[in-house]
Amino acid sequence: MTTHTLQNDANIENFQNWIPESTQDFELEHLIKPNKKAYFFCDLHADANAFLRSLKLSQLIHAQSDLQNITLTENAKKSQIIIGGDCFDKGPSNLKLFQLLAKLRETGIDLVLLAGNHDIRVLAGMIALEHTDDMRQVHFIVRMGRKTVAFFKEVFDYYQLNLHPCPVTNAQAIEKLTPPQQWFDSFAEFSKNTLNEKQLAKEFKQIRKKQRDIFDACFELDMEPKHLYQAIKFAQQLFIEPAGEFAWFFQELKLLHRSGNYLFCHAGLDDEIAELFSELRDPCDELNNVFQQTLMAGKIFEIYYSSYGNVVRTKYRDKNFAFTRKGAKALKEQGIYAIVNGHRSHTDGQKLYLREGILNFECDTELNQNCRAKRGLNTFGESVTIFSLDGSVNALCNDLPAPKQFRPSVQSA
């Protein structure tokens, strides 16, 4: 039997072992390993420099690389890079991050892009502006939230939209950006089979608050509502139109990625998605195809409030879709013993949990500069979680005194 022992560098004193939150030993009949050495980065949140530092920490690019020029190491050419969602928002620079991702993609490296809740919300808002008569989705414009205003301010300034005539007045912009009063009744009807009364009440409360917040954020950034409208329209050209500078991002976005015994996603799973791994011939490919086709068709409602949305939103709370032993059993039957995700941020390095007998590697270490400052972290963020072919896992993070290590060792049953 293969027993996974979780240990750290023995040379570092007072450094806790990386162990699951369980009182029982964790044993498997098979070694947990990926198909290809994988480097997992997640929750970059518009911090290009944090990502650049993390790539150097991983030794995937040479030390002299910068935001304009990156050079891969030989190790990188044999490995896979997985971006675990949430590239948008928070800052300091969305556009610089996407430019860096574009340069990395142009090297031809094996790059996997996974969807995060912030990514989906930004796309939903941009799509909704083209469908303001669709009562299922018009609220997604303000649902993007105040954090996205900084992104659109970047777009407005970087592409010098002030030099272009604005097609609307402030009053017209506000009308186009906010859901009409009849939306509340219409959305309740559309979502009656999707959201219960408590969930619907919370959604309405959030939308009313976000309507105020998004325009408050405009004021704080010296941006008029008409400029926000203008920037969203231009961002559509960049990210949605097929020939757009960053159109590849949403075109290549996946919901899930499997490598060996690992399943990578942004947030986590529920029973419905897990059980599809027993029912579908090629579950990851088929689920990703449905997800991608629905995204490209602009049907965000069908994703956001479903089990697909749970994959990018869950924090395993009571209000989320449930993941139980039933779902865990379905995954194990297909040889999946570990889930790797971000979304739940930790300020003291990556975490390892045991949920229903499935290992959960949670790798969001609060990388972005703005959130680190708010949480009292006075250093720049950098981290990566490395999944090696021998079954070992190394979690590197500048908030840790040494790497956390998950090392398999074969013992007799």
C-alpha positions in Angstrom: 0.0 0.0 0.0 1.2 3.5 -0.7 1.2 5.8 2.3 1.5 9.5 1.8 3.7 11.0 4.5 3.4 14.8 4.8 6.6 16.4 6.0 8.7 19.5 5.7 12.4 20.3 5.4 13.9 18.8 8.6 16.6 21.4 8.7 14.1 24.2 9.5 13.2 24.3 13.2 9.7 25.1 14.4 8.2 24.6 11.0 5.0 22.7 11.0 4.4 19.6 8.9 2.0 20.0 5.9 -0.7 17.6 7.0 -4.4 17.3 6.1 -6.9 18.5 8.6 -7.9 15.0 9.7 -7.1 12.8 12.8 -6.6 9.7 10.7 -3.7 8.5 8.5 -4.3 9.0 4.8 -3.6 5.9 2.8 -4.2 5.0 -0.9 -3.7 1.9 -3.0 -2.0 3.9 -5.7 0.6 6.7 -5.9 -0.9 10.1 -6.5 0.9 11.8 -9.4 0.3 14.0 -12.5 0.8 13.0 -16.1 3.3 15.8 -16.5 5.2 17.9 -14.0 2.8 20.8 -13.3 3.3 24.3 -11.9 0.1 25.7 -10.4 -0.4 29.5 -10.1 -3.8 31.0 -9.0 -5.6 34.2 -8.0 -3.1 36.4 -9.8 -5.6 39.2 -9.6 -4.0 41.7 -12.0 -0.6 41.6 -10.4 1.9 41.0 -13.2 4.9 41.5 -11.1 3.8 38.9 -8.5 3.3 36.5 -11.4 6.8 37.3 -12.8 8.4 36.8 -9.4 6.5 33.5 -9.0 7.7 32.3 -12.4 11.3 33.1 -11.3 10.7 31.4 -8.0 9.7 28.3 -9.9 12.8 28.5 -12.1 10.6 28.4 -15.2 12.1 31.6 -16.6 15.6 33.0 -16.3 16.4 35.5 -13.6 17.0 38.4 -16.1 13.5 38.1 -17.5 11.2 41.1 -17.1 7.7 42.1 -18.1 8.8 42.9 -21.7 11.0 39.9 -22.3 10.9 36.4 -20.8 13.2 33.5 -21.5 12.1 30.0 -20.6 14.4 27.5 -18.8 14.9 24.0 -20.1 12.8 22.8 -17.2 9.9 24.9 -18.3 9.9 23.4 -21.8 9.2 20.0 -20.3 6.5 21.1 -17.8 3.0 22.3 -17.7 1.9 25.7 -16.3 -1.7 25.8 -14.9 -3.2 29.2 -14.2 -5.9 28.5 -11.7 -8.4 31.3 -12.3 -9.0 34.9 -11.2 -6.7 36.9 -13.4 -8.9 40.0 -13.3 -9.5 42.7 -10.6 -7.9 44.0 -7.5 -4.7 45.2 -9.2 -2.4 46.9 -9.6 -2.5 46.2 -13.3 -4.8 44.0 -15.3 -3.4 44.9 -18.7 0.2 44.2 -17.8 -0.8 40.8 -16.5 -2.6 39.9 -19.7 0.4 41.2 -21.7 2.7 38.9 -19.7 0.4 35.9 -20.1 0.4 36.7 -23.9 4.2 36.6 -23.9 4.3 33.3 -22.0 1.7 31.8 -24.4 3.7 32.9 -27.4 6.7 30.8 -26.2 4.7 27.7 -27.0 4.8 26.4 -23.4 2.1 24.0 -22.3 -0.2 26.5 -20.7 -3.7 25.7 -19.2 -6.0 28.6 -18.3 -8.8 27.8 -15.8 -11.8 30.0 -15.2 -12.2 31.9 -11.9 -15.3 33.7 -10.5 -13.8 37.1 -11.2 -13.0 36.2 -14.8 -16.6 35.0 -15.4 -18.1 38.1 -13.8 -16.1 40.4 -16.0 -17.1 38.5 -19.1 -20.7 38.4 -18.0 -20.7 42.2 -17.5 -19.2 42.9 -20.9 -21.7 40.5 -22.6 -24.6 42.0 -20.7 -24.0 45.5 -22.0 -24.9 44.1 -25.5 -28.1 42.4 -24.1 -29.6 45.0 -21.8 -33.1 43.7 -22.7 -32.2 40.2 -21.4 -33.6 40.2 -17.8 -31.7 37.0 -17.0 -28.4 38.8 -17.4 -28.6 42.6 -17.5 -27.7 42.7 -13.8 -24.3 41.2 -14.5 -23.0 44.7 -15.5 -23.2 46.1 -11.9 -22.6 42.6 -10.5 -19.0 42.9 -11.7 -18.5 45.1 -8.7 -16.4 48.1 -7.8 -13.1 46.2 -8.1 -13.6 46.0 -11.9 -13.9 49.8 -12.3 -10.1 50.0 -11.8 -9.7 47.6 -14.7 -11.9 49.7 -17.0 -10.1 52.8 -15.8 -6.8 51.1 -17.0 -8.4 50.4 -20.4 -9.7 54.0 -20.6 -6.3 55.5 -19.9 -4.0 53.0 -21.7 -5.9 53.2 -24.9 -6.4 57.0 -24.6 -10.2 56.8 -25.0 -10.5 60.4 -23.8 -9.3 61.3 -27.4 -12.4 59.6 -28.8 -15.9 61.0 -28.8 -18.1 59.4 -26.1 -21.3 58.0 -27.7 -23.5 58.6 -24.6 -24.1 61.1 -21.8 -23.7 60.3 -18.2 -27.5 59.9 -17.8 -27.7 57.6 -20.7 -24.7 55.6 -19.4 -26.3 55.1 -16.0 -29.5 53.9 -17.6 -27.6 51.4 -19.8 -25.3 50.2 -17.0 -28.0 49.5 -14.3 -30.9 47.0 -14.5 -34.3 48.5 -15.0 -36.9 48.4 -12.2 -38.8 45.6 -13.9 -35.7 43.4 -13.7 -36.4 42.5 -10.1 -39.8 40.9 -11.0 -38.5 39.4 -14.2 -35.4 37.9 -12.7 -37.5 36.3 -9.9 -39.6 34.6 -12.5 -36.6 33.4 -14.5 -34.7 32.1 -11.5 -37.5 30.4 -9.6 -36.1 26.9 -10.5 -32.6 28.0 -9.7 -32.6 30.1 -6.6 -34.7 29.7 -3.5 -36.3 32.7 -1.7 -33.3 33.3 0.6 -30.8 33.2 -2.2 -33.0 35.5 -4.4 -33.4 38.0 -1.5 -29.6 38.1 -1.1 -29.1 38.5 -4.9 -31.4 41.5 -4.9 -29.7 43.0 -1.9 -26.3 42.6 -3.5 -27.4 44.2 -6.8 -28.8 47.2 -5.0 -25.6 47.6 -3.1 -23.4 47.1 -6.2 -25.3 49.7 -8.2 -24.2 52.2 -5.6 -20.7 50.8 -5.3 -19.8 50.8 -9.0 -20.6 54.5 -9.4 -18.9 55.4 -6.1 -15.8 53.7 -7.4 -16.1 55.8 -10.6 -16.1 58.9 -8.5 -13.1 57.7 -6.5 -11.1 57.1 -9.6 -12.1 60.4 -11.2 -14.1 58.6 -13.9 -17.5 59.6 -15.1 -20.3 56.9 -15.8 -20.0 57.7 -19.5 -16.3 56.9 -19.4 -17.1 53.6 -17.7 -19.5 52.7 -20.5 -17.0 53.7 -23.1 -14.3 51.6 -21.5 -16.5 48.5 -21.3 -17.4 48.9 -24.9 -13.7 49.0 -25.8 -12.9 46.1 -23.6 -15.4 44.1 -25.5 -13.2 44.6 -28.6 -10.1 43.5 -26.7 -11.5 40.4 -25.0 -14.6 39.2 -26.8 -14.3 40.1 -30.5 -12.5 37.2 -32.3 -9.6 39.4 -33.5 -9.2 41.2 -30.2 -5.8 41.6 -28.6 -6.7 39.3 -25.7 -9.6 37.3 -27.3 -7.5 34.1 -26.8 -8.1 34.3 -23.0 -11.8 33.6 -22.9 -11.5 31.4 -26.1 -9.1 29.0 -24.3 -10.6 29.2 -20.8 -11.4 25.8 -19.2 -13.5 24.8 -16.2 -11.5 21.8 -15.2 -8.2 20.2 -15.9 -7.2 16.6 -15.1 -3.6 15.4 -14.9 -3.1 11.9 -13.6 -4.8 11.5 -10.2 -5.2 15.3 -9.8 -8.2 17.5 -10.8 -7.4 21.2 -11.0 -10.1 23.9 -10.8 -10.6 27.4 -9.4 -12.7 26.7 -6.3 -14.0 23.1 -5.9 -16.6 20.6 -6.8 -20.1 19.4 -5.9 -21.7 16.0 -6.2 -23.4 16.8 -9.5 -20.1 17.6 -11.3 -18.2 14.8 -9.5 -20.8 12.2 -10.5 -20.5 13.2 -14.2 -16.9 11.7 -14.0 -18.6 8.3 -13.7 -21.2 8.9 -16.4 -19.2 10.7 -19.2 -16.6 9.0 -21.5 -14.3 12.0 -21.4 -15.6 14.0 -18.5 -13.1 16.9 -18.5 -13.3 17.4 -22.3 -17.0 17.1 -22.4 -17.6 19.4 -19.4 -15.1 21.9 -20.8 -16.8 21.8 -24.2 -20.2 22.6 -22.7 -18.7 25.3 -20.5 -16.8 26.9 -23.4 -19.8 26.7 -25.8 -22.1 28.3 -23.2 -19.6 31.0 -22.5 -19.1 31.9 -26.2 -22.9 31.9 -26.7 -23.1 34.5 -24.0 -25.4 32.4 -21.8 -23.7 33.3 -18.5 -26.9 32.8 -16.5 -26.9 29.1 -17.2 -23.3 28.9 -15.9 -23.3 31.3 -13.0 -26.1 29.8 -10.9 -25.5 26.1 -11.7 -23.0 23.4 -10.7 -20.7 24.8 -13.3 -20.7 28.1 -11.4 -20.1 26.3 -8.2 -16.7 25.1 -9.6 -15.6 28.7 -9.7 -17.4 30.0 -6.6 -17.7 27.4 -3.8 -16.1 27.7 -0.4 -17.8 24.6 0.8 -20.3 26.6 2.9 -23.8 25.5 3.5 -25.1 27.9 0.9 -22.9 26.3 -1.8 -23.7 23.1 -3.7 -22.8 20.1 -1.5 -19.8 17.9 -1.9 -20.4 14.6 0.0 -19.0 11.1 0.2 -21.2 10.3 -2.8 -19.2 12.8 -5.0 -15.9 11.7 -3.5 -16.7 8.1 -4.2 -17.4 8.9 -7.9 -14.1 10.7 -8.2 -12.1 7.9 -6.6 -13.7 5.3 -8.9 -12.2 7.3 -11.8 -8.8 7.5 -10.1 -9.0 11.1 -8.9 -7.7 11.4 -5.3 -6.9 15.0 -5.0 -8.4 18.4 -6.0 -6.1 21.4 -6.5 -7.7 24.9 -6.3 -7.4 28.5 -5.3 -10.2 30.9 -4.4 -9.9 30.5 -0.6 -7.1 32.9 0.3 -4.5 32.1 3.0 -1.9 34.5 4.3 0.4 31.8 5.7 1.0 29.7 2.6 -0.8 27.0 0.8 -3.1 24.7 2.8 -3.9 21.0 2.6 -7.3 19.7 3.7 -9.0 16.3 3.6 -12.6 16.5 2.5 -14.6 13.3 2.3 -11.4 11.4 1.8 -10.3 13.6 -1.1 -7.1 15.6 -0.6 -7.6 19.3 -1.3 -4.6 21.5 -2.0 -5.7 25.1 -1.5 -3.1 27.4 -3.2 -4.3 31.0 -3.0 -1.7 32.8 -1.0 -3.0 36.3 -1.5 -0.5 37.3 -4.2 -1.7 40.6 -5.4 -0.2 43.8 -3.9 -3.4 45.6 -3.0 -5.0 42.8 -1.0 -1.6 42.1 0.7 -1.5 45.7 1.9 -5.0 45.5 3.2 -4.2 42.4 5.2 -1.1 43.8 6.7 1.4 41.9 4.6 4.3 44.3 3.9 6.1 42.1 1.5 5.5 41.4 -2.2 3.7 38.2 -3.0 5.2 35.2 -4.8 4.2 31.5 -4.7 3.8 28.3 -6.7 2.7 24.8 -6.0 4.7 22.1 -7.9 3.4 18.6 -8.7 6.2 16.3 -9.7 6.1 13.0 -11.5 7.4 11.1 -8.4 4.2 12.1 -6.5 5.9 14.8 -4.4 4.3 18.2 -4.0 6.3 21.3 -3.1 4.5 24.5 -2.0 6.8 27.6 -2.3 5.6 30.9 -0.9 7.5 33.9 0.3 5.3 34.0 3.5 6.8 30.6 4.5 10.2 30.0 6.2 10.7 26.9 4.0 8.8 24.9 1.3 5.9 22.8 2.4 6.4 19.2 1.1 4.1 16.3 0.5 6.2 13.2 -0.1 5.0 9.7 -0.9 6.8 6.7 0.4 5.9 3.1 -0.3 5.3 0.9 2.8 4.1 -2.6 3.1 0.4 -3.0 3.9 
